[in-house]
Amino acid sequence: MAVALLVFAAAFATRSFYVEDLIRAERASRKRAGFHDALANATQKFTYDYEQRALRILRGGGVLYTGEQPPRELEIAHPPGYAVFMAAVYAVAPRRLKSVTVAQTWLDALCAALVAYVVGVWWGTAAGAIGGLLIALSPHLAWNCMIPMPDTACAWPILGGVVLVRSAVGTGRWALYLAGGVLLGLACWLRANALLIAPLAALLAWRLRPAHGPWRPTAILLAAWLVITPITLRNWIVYDAFLPLGWGAGRTLIEGIADYDFENRFGFPKFDKELTRWDEEADIRSHLQRETLLERKALAVILHHPFWFASVVIRRALFQWSYDTSAEGLLDTPFQSRIQPPVGAEGSLPLVRTMVRSLQRIWSTPLFRALCLLGVFWLWATGRRQDLAVFLLVPLYYLVFQSLLHTEYRYCLPVHYFLFPVMGFGIAATAAWLRRRRAA
């Protein structure tokens, strides 16, 4: 428990430092700038869309459907879960985006502490402490935590769901299977790209414990499906579209191809504004009609250029598996979002800040990939192969499925909540092995 408290304190401090740095950077150009002003330059318009939906919920509007006539098709572009989260925060705190950031800071710090505690119980205190601290100090996780978007929040139910599935496999308890499915379903309320984790978790649970029979793992899938069903029914009844969560696959595929089409061979637009102009030129009146057209265009490019697209998928996967704090050795990607610098040198709690900054300087892609592989080796070598399969489920899911569509670093944050504990075990196991060698 003491280790978990230490990890919580480190995570909370690191995230608070990035908030302070963001405000200080904004005040360099505007002396009276506050957090809201600073956030406006660091976030996207979607944050304000979520906020408006949250405010409508608080005014008595529906969670799934506001009741507007005609229905706004944009409401099914993203699942409603994050608007519900913001509404819950605004119900008990001032209705400002800073309140959402504070809530995310507390919850994400608790998530890091949970990892330290659970991994400590399963794999030893040292592995839990190191894995939890890697999550706590990660520049990428800390930076994205302060942005009011569903990317960080989506990681919490995924992590909780997988932990419960691992426990269910070990105990065979129906309640754990069901609870794991519920959490994985809730993750889909936050981000649609988590849709296939539940079926894969059910398949993995069945393969790991075939003696439990097929029905317990199926409970994961059924529970997740029941949680998602209200959104699917809303789409069918209100929008006359059978969509599990929402539309967007066509747009995602087009933007993903355009991101890596550096020579603009295919003429695809890269941004939403350009897509809107494309719609106007093509006389497209419906967002759903647009999605169908975009999917066809994207699939035509993929079918005609399979080897080029395969290279893009590989680059996207490597992009997700990145940890750099500087631009040295930048991958051939169109994004800089995989690079987050350490906390600033100046600010509150200077001694703690200096310690965090010093530790964050070790973040680098080659080192952390090596540590990840080291953790995989030790988990396999020490007979923890079921745990290895469970903890690699989510990273492999994102590295494969998300890479087929479109990748921004924030889309795949859950990957690192699982890889950092694996790294922690690798470091702890290596240290224990070296001690034994020295004693011998």
C-alpha positions in Angstrom: 0.0 0.0 0.0 2.9 2.4 0.8 4.2 1.8 -2.8 0.8 2.6 -4.3 0.6 5.8 -2.3 4.1 6.8 -3.5 3.1 6.1 -7.1 -0.1 8.1 -6.7 1.9 11.1 -5.4 4.4 10.9 -8.2 1.6 10.7 -10.8 -0.4 13.5 -9.4 2.7 15.8 -9.1 3.9 15.0 -12.7 0.5 15.8 -14.2 0.2 19.0 -12.1 3.6 20.1 -13.3 2.5 19.9 -17.0 -0.6 21.9 -16.2 1.6 24.6 -14.6 4.0 24.5 -17.5 1.1 24.9 -20.0 -0.2 28.0 -18.2 3.3 29.5 -17.9 4.0 29.1 -21.6 0.7 30.9 -22.4 1.5 33.7 -20.1 4.8 34.3 -21.9 2.7 35.9 -24.6 -0.4 37.0 -22.6 0.4 37.9 -19.0 -3.2 37.4 -17.7 -3.9 34.2 -19.5 -5.5 31.4 -17.4 -5.8 27.7 -17.8 -8.7 28.0 -20.2 -6.7 30.2 -22.5 -3.7 27.9 -22.4 -5.9 24.9 -23.1 -7.5 26.5 -26.1 -4.1 26.3 -27.9 -3.4 22.7 -26.8 -6.7 21.0 -27.5 -9.1 20.4 -30.4 -12.5 21.6 -31.2 -13.9 18.2 -30.1 -13.4 19.2 -26.5 -15.9 22.0 -26.8 -18.3 19.7 -28.6 -18.2 17.3 -25.7 -18.6 20.2 -23.3 -21.7 21.5 -25.1 -23.3 18.0 -25.0 -22.5 17.7 -21.3 -24.2 21.1 -20.6 -27.3 19.9 -22.6 -27.4 16.8 -20.4 -27.3 18.9 -17.3 -30.1 21.1 -18.6 -32.3 18.0 -18.9 -31.4 16.8 -22.4 -31.0 13.1 -23.2 -27.8 11.2 -22.7 -28.1 9.4 -26.0 -30.2 11.8 -28.0 -30.9 15.5 -27.3 -34.3 15.4 -29.0 -33.3 18.0 -31.7 -35.4 17.8 -34.9 -34.1 16.9 -37.4 -31.6 14.7 -35.5 -28.0 16.0 -35.8 -25.9 13.3 -37.5 -22.8 14.7 -35.9 -24.0 13.3 -32.6 -23.2 9.8 -33.7 -19.7 10.7 -34.8 -18.4 10.0 -31.3 -19.8 7.8 -28.5 -21.6 9.8 -25.7 -19.6 8.5 -22.8 -17.1 11.4 -22.4 -20.0 14.0 -22.5 -21.6 12.0 -19.6 -18.2 12.0 -17.8 -18.0 15.8 -18.2 -21.6 16.3 -17.1 -20.8 14.2 -13.9 -17.8 16.4 -13.2 -19.8 19.6 -13.8 -22.6 18.4 -11.5 -20.3 18.6 -8.5 -17.6 21.1 -9.5 -17.4 24.5 -11.3 -18.4 24.3 -14.9 -14.9 24.9 -16.3 -12.6 22.7 -18.3 -10.1 22.9 -15.5 -12.5 20.9 -13.3 -12.4 18.1 -15.9 -8.6 18.2 -16.0 -8.4 18.1 -12.2 -10.8 15.1 -12.1 -8.7 13.3 -14.8 -5.5 14.0 -12.8 -6.9 12.4 -9.7 -8.4 9.4 -11.6 -5.3 8.8 -13.7 -3.1 9.0 -10.6 -5.3 6.5 -9.0 -5.0 4.3 -12.0 -1.2 4.4 -11.7 -1.5 3.5 -8.0 -3.8 0.6 -8.9 -1.3 -0.8 -11.4 1.4 -0.6 -8.7 -0.7 -2.4 -6.2 -2.1 -5.1 -8.5 1.2 -5.8 -10.2 2.9 -5.8 -6.8 0.5 -8.5 -5.6 0.9 -10.6 -8.8 4.6 -10.1 -9.7 6.2 -8.7 -6.6 6.6 -5.3 -5.0 9.6 -4.2 -7.1 7.8 -4.9 -10.4 4.7 -3.1 -9.2 6.7 -0.1 -8.0 8.7 0.2 -11.2 5.7 -0.3 -13.5 3.5 2.1 -11.6 6.3 4.8 -11.6 6.8 4.4 -15.3 3.1 5.2 -15.8 3.2 8.0 -13.2 6.2 9.7 -14.8 5.5 9.1 -18.5 5.6 12.5 -20.3 3.1 11.2 -22.9 0.5 9.9 -20.4 0.9 13.0 -18.1 0.5 15.5 -21.0 -2.6 13.8 -22.5 -4.1 13.5 -19.1 -4.6 17.3 -18.8 -6.4 17.6 -22.1 -10.2 17.1 -21.7 -10.6 14.4 -24.3 -11.7 10.7 -23.9 -8.3 9.3 -24.8 -6.9 9.1 -21.3 -10.3 8.2 -19.7 -10.7 5.3 -22.1 -7.7 3.6 -20.7 -9.1 3.3 -17.2 -12.0 0.9 -17.9 -9.9 -1.1 -20.3 -7.2 -1.6 -17.7 -9.8 -2.4 -15.0 -11.6 -4.8 -17.4 -8.5 -6.7 -18.3 -7.4 -7.0 -14.6 -10.8 -8.5 -13.8 -10.6 -10.9 -16.8 -7.2 -12.0 -15.5 -8.7 -12.6 -12.0 -11.7 -14.4 -13.6 -9.4 -16.8 -15.5 -7.7 -17.6 -12.2 -10.8 -18.1 -10.0 -13.5 -19.0 -12.5 -16.0 -16.6 -10.8 -18.9 -15.6 -13.0 -19.1 -12.1 -11.3 -15.5 -11.3 -12.4 -16.2 -12.3 -16.0 -19.4 -10.2 -16.1 -17.7 -7.2 -14.4 -14.8 -7.4 -16.8 -17.2 -7.3 -19.8 -19.1 -4.3 -18.3 -15.9 -2.3 -18.0 -14.8 -3.2 -21.5 -18.2 -2.1 -22.8 -17.9 1.2 -20.9 -14.6 1.8 -22.7 -16.5 1.8 -25.9 -18.8 4.6 -24.6 -15.6 6.7 -24.5 -13.8 5.7 -27.7 -15.1 3.5 -30.5 -11.7 2.0 -31.3 -12.0 -0.2 -28.2 -14.9 -2.2 -29.8 -13.1 -5.5 -30.5 -11.3 -5.8 -27.2 -14.1 -7.6 -25.4 -14.5 -10.4 -28.0 -10.7 -10.9 -28.0 -10.7 -10.9 -24.2 -13.4 -13.5 -24.2 -11.5 -15.7 -26.8 -8.3 -15.4 -24.8 -10.1 -16.3 -21.5 -11.5 -19.4 -23.1 -8.1 -20.4 -24.5 -6.4 -19.9 -21.2 -9.0 -21.8 -19.1 -10.9 -24.2 -21.4 -11.8 -26.2 -18.3 -14.2 -23.4 -17.3 -16.2 -24.1 -20.5 -17.3 -21.5 -23.1 -20.1 -19.9 -21.2 -18.0 -18.0 -18.6 -15.8 -16.3 -21.3 -19.0 -15.6 -23.3 -20.3 -13.6 -20.4 -17.5 -11.1 -21.1 -18.8 -10.6 -24.6 -22.5 -10.5 -23.6 -21.9 -8.0 -20.8 -20.0 -5.7 -23.1 -22.6 -6.0 -25.8 -25.4 -5.2 -23.3 -23.6 -2.0 -22.3 -23.1 -1.0 -25.9 -26.6 -1.9 -27.0 -28.3 1.4 -26.0 -26.0 3.3 -28.4 -26.7 0.8 -31.2 -30.4 1.1 -30.7 -30.2 4.9 -30.7 -28.4 4.8 -34.0 -31.0 2.4 -35.5 -34.1 4.2 -34.2 -33.1 7.8 -34.5 -30.8 7.8 -37.5 -32.0 4.7 -39.3 -28.4 3.3 -39.4 -27.3 0.0 -38.0 -24.0 1.1 -36.4 -22.6 -0.5 -33.2 -21.2 2.8 -32.0 -21.0 5.5 -34.7 -19.8 6.4 -38.1 -16.3 7.5 -39.0 -14.5 4.5 -40.5 -14.5 6.1 -44.0 -13.1 9.4 -42.8 -10.6 7.6 -40.6 -9.3 5.5 -43.5 -9.1 8.5 -45.8 -7.2 10.7 -43.3 -4.9 7.7 -42.4 -3.9 7.2 -46.1 -3.5 11.0 -46.6 -1.2 11.3 -43.6 1.4 8.9 -45.2 0.8 10.0 -48.8 3.7 12.5 -48.7 3.6 13.0 -52.5 -0.2 13.4 -52.6 -0.5 10.7 -55.2 -4.1 10.0 -54.2 -5.3 13.5 -53.6 -7.0 12.7 -50.3 -7.7 15.5 -47.8 -6.0 15.2 -44.5 -8.2 17.3 -42.2 -11.9 17.5 -41.4 -12.2 21.0 -42.9 -10.8 19.7 -46.2 -13.2 16.8 -46.1 -16.1 19.2 -45.7 -15.1 21.1 -48.8 -14.7 17.7 -50.6 -18.3 17.0 -49.6 -19.5 20.3 -51.0 -17.7 19.7 -54.3 -19.2 16.2 -54.6 -22.7 17.4 -53.6 -22.8 15.1 -50.5 -25.6 16.1 -48.2 -25.5 13.3 -45.6 -22.7 12.4 -43.3 -23.6 8.7 -43.6 -23.6 9.0 -47.4 -20.1 10.5 -47.1 -18.9 7.7 -45.0 -20.0 5.1 -47.6 -18.2 7.0 -50.4 -15.0 7.5 -48.4 -14.8 3.9 -47.4 -15.0 2.9 -51.1 -12.4 5.3 -52.1 -10.0 4.2 -49.3 -10.5 0.5 -50.0 -9.8 1.1 -53.7 -6.4 2.6 -52.8 -5.6 -0.2 -50.4 -6.5 -2.9 -52.9 -4.4 -1.3 -55.7 -1.4 -0.5 -53.5 -1.2 -3.4 -51.0 2.6 -3.3 -50.4 2.6 0.5 -49.9 -0.3 0.2 -47.4 1.5 -2.7 -45.6 4.5 -0.4 -45.1 2.2 2.3 -43.7 0.7 -0.2 -41.2 4.1 -1.1 -40.0 5.1 2.5 -39.6 1.9 3.2 -37.7 2.6 0.4 -35.3 6.2 1.6 -34.7 4.8 5.1 -34.2 2.5 3.9 -31.4 5.4 2.0 -29.8 7.4 5.3 -29.2 8.5 7.1 -26.1 10.8 9.9 -27.2 11.1 13.3 -25.4 13.1 14.9 -28.2 13.0 14.9 -32.0 16.3 13.1 -32.5 15.9 10.0 -34.6 12.3 10.9 -35.6 10.4 8.2 -37.4 9.1 8.8 -40.8 5.7 9.8 -39.6 3.5 12.9 -40.2 3.0 13.5 -36.5 5.1 15.1 -33.7 2.7 13.9 -31.0 4.8 10.9 -30.1 7.3 13.5 -28.7 6.6 15.1 -25.3 9.4 16.9 -23.5 10.1 16.5 -19.8 8.5 18.9 -17.3 9.9 22.4 -17.3 13.0 23.3 -15.2 11.1 26.1 -13.3 8.0 26.0 -11.2 6.5 24.9 -7.9 8.1 22.2 -5.8 11.5 22.7 -7.4 13.2 19.7 -5.8 10.4 17.3 -6.8 10.3 18.8 -10.2 14.0 18.4 -10.8 13.8 14.7 -9.8 10.9 14.1 -12.2 12.6 16.0 -15.0 15.8 14.0 -14.4 14.0 10.6 -14.5 12.0 11.6 -17.6 15.2 12.1 -19.5 15.7 8.4 -19.7 12.6 8.0 -21.9 13.7 7.0 -25.3 12.3 4.6 -27.9 15.2 2.2 -28.3 15.7 1.8 -24.5 12.0 1.3 -23.7 11.5 -1.1 -26.6 14.4 -3.1 -25.2 12.9 -3.0 -21.7 9.6 -4.2 -23.1 11.2 -7.2 -24.8 13.2 -7.9 -21.6 9.9 -8.0 -19.7 8.3 -10.4 -22.3 11.4 -12.7 -22.0 11.3 -12.8 -18.2 7.5 -13.4 -18.0 7.9 -16.3 -20.4 11.0 -17.7 -18.8 9.5 -17.6 -15.3 6.4 -19.4 -16.3 4.0 -16.4 -16.2 2.8 -17.1 -19.7 -0.9 -16.6 -19.0 -0.2 -13.2 -17.5 2.0 -12.4 -20.5 -0.9 -13.2 -22.8 -3.3 -11.1 -20.8 -1.0 -8.1 -20.6 -0.1 -8.2 -24.3 -3.8 -8.5 -25.4 -4.4 -4.7 -25.5 -1.0 -3.6 -26.9 -1.2 -6.1 -29.7 -4.8 -5.2 -30.4 -3.9 -1.5 -30.9 -0.7 -2.2 -32.8 -2.6 -4.3 -35.3 -6.1 -3.1 -35.6 -5.6 0.6 -35.0 -2.6 0.6 -37.5 -5.0 -0.6 -40.2 -7.1 2.5 -39.9 -5.5 5.7 -38.7 -3.1 6.4 -35.8 -2.5 9.4 -33.7 -0.6 8.9 -30.5 -3.5 9.8 -28.2 -5.7 7.2 -29.8 -3.5 4.4 -28.4 -2.7 5.5 -24.9 -4.0 2.3 -23.3 -1.1 0.5 -24.9 1.4 1.9 -22.4 -0.6 1.2 -19.3 0.1 -2.5 -20.1 3.6 -2.3 -21.5 5.0 -0.3 -18.6 4.2 -3.1 -16.0 5.8 -5.6 -18.4 8.9 -3.4 -18.4 8.8 -3.1 -14.6 8.8 -6.9 -14.3 11.7 -7.2 -16.7 13.8 -4.7 -14.7 12.9 -6.3 -11.4 13.6 -9.8 -12.6 16.9 -8.8 -14.2 18.0 -7.1 -10.9 17.0 -10.2 -8.9 19.0 -12.4 -11.4 22.1 -10.2 -11.1 21.8 -10.4 -7.3 21.7 -14.1 -7.4 24.7 -14.3 -9.7 26.7 -12.0 -7.4 25.7 -14.1 -4.4 26.8 -17.3 -6.1 
